[in-house]
Amino acid sequence: MSDKPKSKRLAFKGEKKSKKRKVREADAEQGDEDIDPGTWVQPETPEQVLGPTFIIHDTGTPTCIAFDSTRNRISIQTLSSASSSSGDTSKPLSIVPTEVQQVWVATRVAGSLTINLRTPEGKFLSCDALGLVSADREARGPQEEFVPIILPETDEEGNHMVAFKNIYEKYISVDEVAGGQTTLRGDSETVGFNERFWVRVQYEYKRKAGEEDRKKAGKSRPQDIDEAGSNHTFQAWGAGRSITSADDSKALKKARKEGALTEALLDRRIKLKRCVPLTVAPACATIEVDCSDRFC
C-alpha cells in the first residue's frame, strides 16, 4: 500500500456532517409546474405525441412538414435561423415554429397508440395504398391513422427521433423528386435516414399524457390540499367558522411528503377542539351537557 497521505476536506472537531438533500418526486413535479405550458419539448413516449405538433427533418439544412393552405397541399419548408431560439439551425431541437402552417394537431384514437394529424384548416394527413401522402380530407378513416414510433437511438442529450407508420405497415419518408424538390411518401418498408423525424410538442400536452400514463400504472400526482375546504368540512363549528393558522399549509405539505398526512390532520383537529369557546350560562339556569366527540 502507498504511504502517501490522502487529501481530504478540512474538518473541525464538533462540526456536523452535511447531509445530501434527496430530490423527492414531489419536488421534481413542483419544478415542472414552473415551465410555461406553451414551451416546445420532445416527447419521450408515443403517448406524448399529442396536441400541437412540430415535425422536423434534418438533412443538414433543417426542414419541417407544413401545409400550404394557398395551394392546398403538403410542403417541405426550409427553416431559417429566425426559427431557432439560439439562432443556430445546426441544432434542430432549438427550432420552434414561426407560422401556423408549420404546426399539426395530433389527436389520439381512444384506446390505442394511433393518432390523426390535422392541419390548421381542419384537413387530415392521409396516406393511400400506393404511398401517396396528402392533406385534403375533412373526415378521418383508416388511411388517416398513423402510429408514432420512438426510435431507440438518441443524440448526445438523450433525445429520441420518431418514425410514423401508416395503416399499411409502411413508413412516412421524405423523398427527393425531379427538379430538386422534396415531398412526402408513405411506402418505405424500413426505417432509414429519410424516415426519421424530430418531433416537438407543447409541454402542456406532454404533461397531460404523462398523467394518464401514471393513472394506468396506478400512480397519480398528489392533489393540492384544499385548506379552507377541509377545515370547513371537518373542523368548523358554530356558524361554520373555519380556524386556520399561518403555518397550516406548510405543515400539511411537509406531512404529505413524509407520508403522515392523516396523522397531521387528526392532531390538528384535536388541538382545535381544545380551543372551542364555551358560553357561560346564568347561575339560575340548568345545563345538561352530553360528553360527545365534539368537545371531549
Secondary structure, DSSP 4 states (H G I P E B T S, - for coil): ---PPPP-----TTPPPPPPPP--HHHHHHHHTTS-TT-EE--SSGGG--EEEEEEEESSSEEEEEEETTTTEEEEEEPPGGGBSSS-TT-GGGB---SGGG-EEEEEPTTSS-EEEE-TTS-EEEE-TT-BEEEEESS--GGG-BEEEEEEEE-TT-PEEEEEE-TTS-EEEEEE-GGG-EEEEEEESS--GGG-BEEEEEHHHHHHHHHHHHHHTT--PPPPP-HHHHHHHHT-BTTTB----TTHHHHHHHHHHHT-HHHHHHHHHHHHHHT---PPPPTTS-------TTT-
